[in-house]
Amino acid sequence: MDLTLFIFFLILLLAFANGTNDVSKAIATLVGSGIANYGTAIAWGTFWTMVGASASAFVASAMVKTFSSGFIEPGLVIPAVFAPAVLCGAILWVLFASKTGLPVSTTHALTGSLVGGGVLAFGLDGLIWSTVSKKIVLPLLLSPILSFGLSMLLHPLLAVITKRWEGLCVCIMPSHRALVTIDPQGGTRTLFQAGGIGMPVAAVPSQCDRAGLSGPTIGLDSLHWLSSGLASLARGTNDAPKIAAMLLLGGTMTTWPSPTWHILAFTGVALAMGIGSYWGGLRVTEVLAERVTKMNHAEGLSANLTTSSLVLLSGTFGLPVSTTHISSSAIIGIGLLRGISSLRWTTVRDIVLAWLITIPAAACLACAAYFLLSMALQTF
């Protein structure tokens, strides 16, 4: 098989593995707070993940550069087995974690594989350690801390807002071109009535039925859906370029040979992430939705807003962060606001251990794959 095609196949497999583990990070709050069942939530997360992964082809060039060449000393000859070994290390670890229900970071797995395979292929002097530490390790270490702190600051504010909003509805009445508020007791009051046809009417309703009114409704649950979609989009935008960049790591291509190749690579990654998300995302979603802490509307909304804002901001600057760490840290931080007893500490312990093990485990798997692939290449 042609080397480029083999690497592309492994890239699609890694994207599939990423989907099985990472779709959970943005939709677990929907299930945990009782808004959606697993099937609907996973389908929602899958759709927006694919949108974000596709969009990353046009907005994530900095991330591609970091993961394709930013940490290897220039001028070095890249062995043919290097990229496949790196991909195999990350794939094996992420699939193992998904099978066992552990939420792990594909970014961490790739980083561990790159470092482990890089040291074996080029020696310690072959890696640009300043880039590894500043552009990869430091963001990965700081992002859970920032997420934990931001969620604890953001949630009390959102809790106050949502408490005042709970039970209140603003109903759109197209026939009267009006917005009507309905209080928890069913009393109504006209907020706005358009003076003529064509004037826009927009609102944020939630339960108009009790007042006998009908119209589109958007309430707290709708905002939660939107925040989950945004977090899924951010995850796709952040993860797809790291995976697609591996195609440029193989030595057969140093830049995209044509715009068609560029689009093909990201389209393939987006589709593979979607397939993995839809058919393999249940196990890890169950862990984050049910086995960390119970969540309500406001808590789920806070976790998703924290996740999406940090991931999108990091992606803008080309800094690789772990959606897994950001999302899990936000959920843990919000759980702590309820009290220590609200968290299931055995699950938290398993998650943290998986975080710590990911980089060395992926590094070891990449080294083993490098050795086996080298032996196979010599044989054939």
C-alpha positions in Angstrom: 0.0 0.0 0.0 1.2 3.5 -0.8 2.6 5.2 2.3 0.4 8.3 2.0 -2.7 6.2 1.6 -1.7 4.0 4.6 -1.2 7.1 6.8 -4.5 8.5 5.6 -6.2 5.3 6.6 -4.7 5.5 10.1 -5.7 9.2 10.3 -9.3 8.2 9.6 -9.1 5.5 12.3 -7.7 8.0 14.8 -10.6 10.4 13.9 -13.0 7.5 14.5 -11.4 6.8 17.9 -11.5 10.5 18.8 -15.2 10.5 18.1 -15.9 7.5 20.3 -14.3 9.2 23.3 -14.7 13.0 22.8 -18.3 13.5 21.7 -19.3 12.9 25.3 -17.6 16.0 26.5 -20.1 18.5 25.2 -23.4 16.5 25.5 -23.0 14.7 28.8 -24.7 17.7 30.5 -27.8 17.3 28.3 -28.3 13.8 29.6 -27.1 14.5 33.1 -29.6 17.3 33.6 -32.5 15.3 32.1 -33.0 17.4 29.0 -32.3 14.6 26.4 -31.9 10.9 26.1 -28.6 9.4 25.0 -29.5 8.8 21.4 -30.7 12.4 20.8 -27.8 14.0 22.6 -25.2 11.9 20.8 -26.8 12.7 17.4 -26.8 16.5 18.3 -23.1 16.3 19.4 -22.2 14.3 16.3 -23.7 16.9 13.9 -22.0 19.9 15.5 -18.7 18.1 15.8 -18.7 17.4 12.1 -19.5 21.1 11.4 -16.6 22.2 13.6 -14.2 19.7 12.1 -15.1 20.8 8.6 -14.8 24.5 9.5 -11.3 23.9 10.9 -10.0 23.3 7.4 -10.2 27.1 7.0 -9.4 28.5 10.4 -6.8 26.2 12.1 -3.6 26.5 10.0 -1.6 27.4 13.2 -2.7 24.1 14.8 -1.7 22.1 11.7 1.7 23.7 11.7 2.3 22.9 15.4 1.5 19.2 15.1 3.0 18.5 11.7 6.5 20.1 12.1 6.6 22.5 15.0 8.5 20.3 17.4 10.9 18.4 15.2 14.3 20.0 14.4 14.4 21.2 10.8 16.5 19.3 8.3 16.0 15.9 9.9 15.0 13.0 7.6 11.7 11.6 8.9 11.6 7.8 8.8 8.8 6.2 6.8 7.5 4.4 9.9 7.4 7.5 12.1 4.0 8.9 11.3 2.3 5.4 11.3 3.9 4.6 14.7 2.7 7.9 16.2 -0.8 7.3 14.9 -0.9 3.7 16.1 0.1 4.8 19.6 -2.7 7.3 19.8 -5.3 5.1 18.2 -4.6 2.1 20.5 -4.8 4.2 23.7 -7.9 6.2 22.8 -9.8 3.1 21.6 -8.8 1.2 24.8 -10.1 4.2 26.9 -13.4 4.4 25.0 -13.9 0.7 25.5 -13.4 1.0 29.2 -15.4 4.2 29.6 -12.5 6.5 30.5 -12.7 10.1 29.2 -9.1 10.7 27.9 -7.6 13.3 25.7 -6.7 12.6 22.1 -4.5 15.7 22.2 -2.5 14.1 25.1 -2.4 10.8 23.3 -1.0 12.4 20.2 1.5 14.4 22.3 2.7 11.3 24.1 3.0 9.4 20.8 4.9 12.2 19.1 7.3 12.5 22.0 7.8 8.8 22.4 8.2 8.1 18.7 10.3 11.2 18.2 12.8 10.3 20.9 13.1 6.8 19.4 13.4 8.1 15.8 15.6 11.2 16.3 17.0 11.0 19.9 16.5 13.6 22.5 18.2 16.3 20.4 15.8 15.8 17.6 12.9 17.4 19.3 12.4 21.1 19.9 11.7 20.9 23.6 10.9 24.6 23.9 8.0 24.2 21.4 6.8 21.0 23.1 6.7 22.7 26.5 5.4 26.1 25.5 2.9 25.3 22.8 1.7 21.8 23.9 2.5 20.9 27.5 1.9 24.3 29.1 -1.6 24.8 27.5 -2.5 21.2 28.4 -1.5 21.7 32.0 -3.1 25.1 32.5 -6.4 24.5 30.7 -8.0 22.2 33.4 -7.1 24.8 36.1 -8.6 27.6 34.1 -11.7 25.6 33.4 -12.1 24.6 37.0 -11.8 28.2 38.2 -13.9 29.7 35.4 -16.8 27.3 36.0 -16.8 28.1 39.7 -16.9 31.8 39.0 -19.4 31.6 36.1 -21.9 29.2 37.6 -23.1 31.3 40.6 -23.9 34.2 38.2 -25.8 32.0 35.8 -27.6 30.3 38.7 -29.0 33.7 39.8 -30.1 34.6 36.3 -31.7 31.2 35.6 -33.5 31.2 39.0 -35.2 34.5 38.1 -36.0 33.2 34.7 -37.4 29.9 35.8 -41.1 29.7 35.2 -41.2 32.8 33.1 -42.2 32.6 29.5 -42.0 35.1 26.6 -44.4 33.9 23.9 -44.3 34.8 20.3 -47.7 35.5 18.8 -47.3 35.8 15.1 -50.9 36.6 14.4 -50.7 39.7 16.6 -47.0 40.4 15.8 -46.5 40.6 19.6 -44.4 39.3 22.5 -46.3 38.4 25.6 -44.8 37.5 28.9 -46.4 34.9 31.1 -45.6 34.6 34.8 -45.6 31.3 36.8 -49.2 31.9 37.8 -50.3 32.3 34.1 -50.7 36.1 34.2 -49.9 37.8 30.9 -48.5 41.2 29.9 -47.7 42.5 26.4 -44.0 43.3 26.0 -44.0 44.5 22.4 -46.4 44.7 19.5 -45.1 45.5 16.0 -46.7 48.5 14.3 -46.7 47.0 10.8 -46.1 43.8 8.8 -42.5 42.9 8.3 -41.2 44.2 11.6 -39.1 41.4 13.3 -40.4 39.6 16.4 -37.9 37.6 18.5 -38.1 36.1 21.9 -36.8 33.7 24.5 -39.9 31.7 25.7 -40.2 28.5 27.6 -43.7 27.3 28.6 -46.6 29.2 27.0 -49.1 26.3 27.1 -50.4 27.1 30.6 -51.7 30.5 29.4 -53.4 29.0 26.4 -51.0 30.7 24.0 -49.1 29.1 21.1 -45.9 30.0 19.3 -42.2 29.1 19.0 -40.6 28.6 22.5 -37.0 29.0 23.5 -36.3 28.6 27.2 -33.5 27.5 29.5 -33.5 24.0 27.9 -33.1 25.6 24.5 -30.1 27.7 25.7 -28.6 24.5 27.1 -29.0 22.8 23.7 -27.3 25.8 22.0 -24.4 25.7 24.5 -23.9 22.0 23.9 -23.8 22.5 20.2 -21.3 25.3 20.5 -19.1 23.2 22.7 -19.3 20.3 20.2 -18.4 22.7 17.4 -15.5 24.0 19.4 -14.3 20.4 20.0 -14.4 19.6 16.3 -12.5 22.8 15.4 -9.8 22.0 18.0 -9.3 18.3 17.4 -9.6 17.9 13.6 -6.5 19.9 12.6 -4.3 17.9 15.0 -5.4 14.7 13.4 -5.2 15.9 9.8 -1.7 17.3 10.5 -0.4 13.8 10.8 -0.7 13.5 7.0 2.0 16.1 6.7 4.2 14.3 9.2 4.8 11.3 7.0 7.6 12.8 4.9 5.7 12.2 1.6 4.1 15.7 1.9 5.5 18.8 3.6 2.6 21.0 2.5 -0.8 20.3 1.1 -0.1 19.6 -2.6 -3.4 21.2 -3.6 -6.5 22.7 -2.1 -8.3 19.5 -3.1 -6.0 17.4 -0.9 -6.5 19.9 1.9 -10.3 19.7 1.7 -10.3 15.9 1.2 -8.2 15.4 4.3 -10.4 17.5 6.6 -13.6 16.1 5.0 -12.4 12.6 5.7 -11.5 13.5 9.3 -14.9 15.1 9.9 -16.8 12.1 8.5 -14.7 9.6 10.6 -15.2 11.7 13.7 -18.9 11.8 13.1 -19.1 8.0 12.6 -17.1 7.3 15.7 -19.2 9.8 17.7 -22.6 8.4 16.7 -21.8 4.7 16.9 -19.2 4.6 19.7 -19.9 7.6 22.0 -22.3 6.0 24.5 -19.9 4.4 27.0 -17.9 7.6 27.9 -21.1 9.7 27.8 -22.6 7.5 30.5 -19.6 8.1 32.8 -19.7 11.9 32.5 -23.5 12.2 32.6 -24.2 9.9 35.5 -21.1 9.0 37.5 -19.4 12.3 38.3 -22.2 14.5 39.7 -25.8 15.3 39.2 -26.6 18.4 37.2 -29.5 20.7 36.6 -30.2 23.2 33.8 -28.0 26.0 35.1 -25.1 23.7 36.0 -25.1 22.0 32.5 -25.3 25.4 30.8 -22.3 26.7 32.9 -20.2 23.7 32.1 -20.8 24.0 28.4 -20.2 27.7 28.2 -16.9 27.2 30.1 -15.9 24.5 27.7 -16.8 26.2 24.5 -15.3 29.6 25.4 -11.9 28.1 26.5 -11.6 25.7 23.5 -12.6 28.3 20.9 -10.2 30.9 22.4 -7.3 28.4 22.5 -8.0 27.3 18.9 -7.9 31.0 17.8 -4.3 31.2 19.0 -3.3 27.8 17.7 -2.9 26.4 21.2 -3.8 22.7 21.6 -5.9 22.1 24.6 -7.8 19.0 25.8 -11.6 19.3 25.5 -11.6 16.3 27.8 -9.8 18.1 30.6 -11.7 21.3 30.2 -15.1 19.7 30.2 -14.4 17.3 33.0 -12.8 20.0 35.1 -15.8 22.3 34.6 -18.2 19.5 35.7 -16.0 18.7 38.7 -15.8 22.4 39.7 -19.6 22.9 39.5 -20.1 19.7 41.5 -17.8 21.0 44.2 -20.0 24.1 44.6 -22.7 21.8 45.9 -20.3 20.2 48.4 -17.7 17.6 48.4 -20.2 14.8 49.0 -22.0 15.6 45.7 -19.1 14.2 43.7 -18.4 10.5 43.1 -14.8 10.5 44.0 -14.0 7.0 42.7 -15.0 8.2 39.2 -13.0 11.4 39.6 -10.0 9.4 40.7 -10.3 7.1 37.7 -10.6 10.1 35.4 -7.5 11.9 36.9 -5.5 8.6 36.7 -6.4 8.3 33.0 -5.2 11.8 32.4 -1.9 11.1 34.1 -1.4 7.8 32.3 -2.3 8.9 28.8 1.0 10.5 27.7 3.3 7.8 29.0 1.0 5.0 27.8 0.7 6.5 24.3 4.4 7.1 24.2 5.1 3.4 25.0 2.6 2.2 22.5 4.1 4.5 19.8 7.6 3.1 20.6 6.3 -0.5 20.3 4.6 0.3 17.0 7.7 2.0 15.7 9.8 -1.1 16.5 7.3 -3.5 15.0 6.7 -1.4 11.8 10.5 -1.1 11.4 10.9 -4.9 11.6 8.0 -5.4 9.2 9.6 -2.9 6.7 12.9 -4.7 6.8 11.2 -8.1 6.3 9.3 -7.0 3.3 
